[in-house]
Amino acid sequence: TLFLDEIGELTPPVQAKLLRVLQERQYERVGGMATLDADVRLIAATNRDLERGVADGGFREDLYYRLAVFPIHLPALRDRGDDVILLAEYFVRELGAKLGKGDPGLGRDAREVLLAHQWPGNIRELQNAIERALIVSDGEVITADQLGIAARRPHGAPPPSPRVEPPDERGRDGESLAQLEKRTIVAALA
């Protein structure tokens, strides 16, 4: 089984080569002389509308029909309703264990922001938001502020620039700026 991600990004010359492999079930290695058999099942994924790509001339029609044997449409994260909470909870558990933060759970405000967000980056954006929240959290319940996402950003709008605030001269329990920086770096590395 061969998985090709972002198949919609292939250039026309590469599309032609892939089509040849799919039709003839043979290929040559780069720099090789021997013809080899391609005994593979192909699974391809894209976030582009390939039918529109065919109509616009950006994607080969014959390749499209070779690939579209059994299409599966997965809706964007923004169209999946409460699934975003289930996925976020999964990432909190998995990433929390990996980062040594346990399973702090999601606060009510975090859940509201997760549901309201448009998720232009889909699952990768959600995973990164949860990882960010776990990194900056102190092991307590994850809050909306820790997620680092805007609650209601229109679809297609660029993400906000991250707000960076200078640290106070004294950290928690009277630690110096140098101690605070060291603790933050050590936690990030861990």
PyMOL commands that set and color helices and strands:
alter all, ss='L'
color gray80, all
select helices_A, chain A and resi 7-9+12-24+50-56+61-67+77-79+83-98+108-116+122-136+144-147+172-174+177-189
alter helices_A, ss='H'
color red, helices_A
select strands_A, chain A and resi 2-4+26-28+35-37+42-44
alter strands_A, ss='S'
color yellow, strands_A
deselect
rebuild
show_as cartoon
